[in-house]
Amino acid sequence: MNKITDQINNGSISSGENVSFWIDSTPPIAYNIPDQNCGAEVLVIGGGIAGLSTAYKLLKAGKKVVVVEDGFIGSGETGRTTAHLTCALDDRYYYLESTFGKEASKLAAESHSKAIDEIEKNVNDLNIDCSFRRVNGYLFLHPSDKPENLEKEYEATRTAGINTSFLKATPAITGGEKTHSIVFHNQAQFHVLHYLKGLADAITNLGGIIYTEARAENITKHGAEVNGFTFSAEHIVVATNSPINDTLTMHTKQAAYRTYVIAGKIPKGLLPYSLWWDTGDADSEWVAEPYHYVRLENFDDQYDLLISGGEDHKTGQEDQENISAAERYERLERWTRSYFPMLEDISYHWSGQIMEPVDGLGFMGKNPGDDNIYIITGDSGNGMTHATIGSMIISDLILGNKNQWEDLYSPSRITLKSTGDFLKEAGNMASQYLDWIKGSDLKNTADLPAGEGGVLSSGLKKIAVYRDYDDTLKAFSAVCPHLGCIVHWNTDEKSFDCPCHGSRFSTDGTVINGPAQTDLNPIQIK
């Protein structure tokens, strides 16, 4: 394999085998690899939008900041997003209103709107060429949902202070003339990795230090160990999508889901630049009801790229619905063509990982039990704005300023009204430990084709095996080092995924997604 393939497989460029449009259209954003001990006022762990947004704000305030990223900039979940910038949230505003109250719902709406403004300000201040534009977003009814829910959501958005209108049609989609929708005015979109490149340049210009291929472990209130070197800091920000400094606390409050994306060309001018979402599958077995989300992105002088996502399932649990990843892409394509028949051949497909909080709001602030360790997680499907809100909250906390959204997004909060969803997700997690006594998906390594993996049983052991394209067999303990679940093989992204808390491991056993901090343990087999 060549170097680029190796970097994809070990997570440096992308946390999965499939490469997103954002990563494909941006040269790798790489910096120095750590070669000595380091000290700073603030250590930011994670080089996605959450980490870089936080670092940039703190550097502007005069703090000494170091950023460490275990791959390249944007190589984690930021590079696998669809980059919607919106205050239209995954969980309906009528749900937030009933769970947290009207004032909290207003704060949530305000925070996401301010996050879009913050991104726009950074784009203008730093003159970032990232195709940022303001667009309308349209929320329309999924066939399984009730029309009164759309009307209820419209009323809740108005109560929350959002600029919305109720339409008797959905612009630009096939059959839209008969499909009611809510239009969210003045939303936005951008090319996320071009934006990150602009932020990274600004960080280094302000004296910040960025390290890539820099893996942080053993995180404490004093700092972290990075590639074997000591990185000390007064404040530590863990901006890694799923916290890697937490054993259990946060992972009872959120669940990891896989989401799928396709992208294909359409002739320019056929569709307006807009965002579209359906309201989600009300009949889904998953707590986070999967929905579809669509947008356009500039491709070249003749074409735009139509980017469509959905078909979610819990990480490591696609077999629960007996729908393979390949079938999910096919279902997503059929759905997309039914509304956007001008879509040409599919140019890209990839999947991403999202952390779904049980009460609908992300977790940004002090890690429970810590005074100087901060986390940004629970982004749901609004990662771009959630991450930006997190950077604003945490910057204020470190600078000693009171933030108006601090309590709403506190990682320490307990939401009693979400107890039912909490118990359902907790029960799902607990049931995954039955994999210890279940039969394995692989009976013999001889049955394993090149480029594929699986889990087999050997006495009381569960072994994760992968056959490389040169016919080399790699084997590891299939026990996730986080909390002992048995990993599952992800044939789409070529990774071993934990069905309990979403940790993911590359084909060489290297951890590429937290919360696990350590690799799968190698095993010698014949």
Summary of the structure (lengths in Angstrom):
residues: 526
radius of gyration: 22.0
end to end distance: 23.4
largest distance: 65.0
contacts: 1929
relative contact order: 0.15
helix: 29%
strand: 28%
